[in-house]
Amino acid sequence: MLEYKGYIAAVEFDDSIMALHGHVVNIRDTVTFEAKNATSVEKEFRKSVDEYLKYCKEKKLKPEKPFSGEFRLRLGTELHRKVSLRAASKGQSLNNYIKEALQDVVAE
C-alpha cells in the first residue's frame, strides 16, 4: 500500500500488460495509475493524486476526502436494540461503545 496526501493506493501486477497497476482505495472517485517497474510506481501514484486534485480545482469540484471518520452503519432493528441496551448498561453512548468494540477488533 502507498500513501500520499491521505490517499491510499493498492498496487497489483497485471501480467497481461506486464505492468504495475494501482488505484486509490479510500475514496469513491476513480484515481488510477500505471508503472512499468517498482521504482516508478510511487512517482506515478503521486502524479495521479496531484492530477486528481488539480482537475477538481479546475472544475471547481470538491475532491473526496479520504476517511472522514464517519460512516453509516445498518444493523437491523434487533441488533440495534441489543447494542444500544449494552452501551446504556455500560454508561456509554452507542457511538463510543461501537468505536471501542471496533478498536478491540483491529488491535488483535
N, C-alpha and C positions, 0 to 999 in steps of 0.2 A: 504494500500500500504506500502511496505517496501522498504528502500533504503540502498544500501551498495556499496561503491566504484563507485558511479554514476549510478549503475544499479538499476532499479526499478522493483519490482515484485508485481503481483496481486495474491491474495490467495483466493481460494474458498473451500467450504466444499463439499467433494464427499461422498454422503451418501451410495453409492454402496460399498465402502470400509471403510466407517466410518473414514475418514482421511482428513486432510487438504492438498490440492494440490495447488502448486504455479508454476508460470513461470515468467521469466523476460520478460517485455513488451516493453522495449525501445531498443531492438536490433532484428535483423532478425535471428541470430543463436538461436538454441533451448537450453534453460537452464531451467530445471525444478527441482522441489524438492517436497518432501512429508513429512508430520509430523503427528503424532498421536494426538498431542494436541497443544494448542496455545502457551504454554511455550517453545516448541522446534521448532516452525515454523521459527523463525528468525535465530536460530542456523543452521538449515538445509538450509535456503536460503543463508546465508553467506558461508557455506560449498560448496554449488553448484557453487557459483560465483568463489570462490577460486579454485575449481577443474577445472572450465572452463578456467580460466586464466593459471593454471598450464598445462593443456592439450595444449593450444595454444602455450605456451612457449616450451614444449617438442617437438611439431610437427613443431616448427618454423613458426607458423601462427600468423598473426596479429589479436589480438582479436578485435571484433567490439567495437567501442567506442560509448557509449550512447550519443545521441543528439549532433551531431557535430555543430549544429547551422545553418546548410544548408540543403535545400531540394528543389527539383524541383517542380514547380507548373505549371500545364497545365490549361490555362484559355480559350483557344479558341481565334481565331483571333479578333472577335468583342469585347469581354470583355477586351482582352489585349490592344486593341487600346483605348478603353474608359478609362481604368485605367491609361494608360500611359499619355493620354491627361490631365486627372485630376491631376496627380502627377506633370506634367510640369506646369500646371496653378498655382500650389501652390509653384513652385520653388523647388520641391523635386525630388530626384531620385525615380525611380519606386520601388526599394528595400525599401527605407526609408518610402515611402508612404504606402506600404503594411504592413511593420513592425508596423507602428503606428496604422494602422487600426486594425490589429490583437491584439495589446496591448489593445486598447479600448474594443474590444470584450471580452477578457479574464479578464479584470478588473471589468466587470459588475458582 
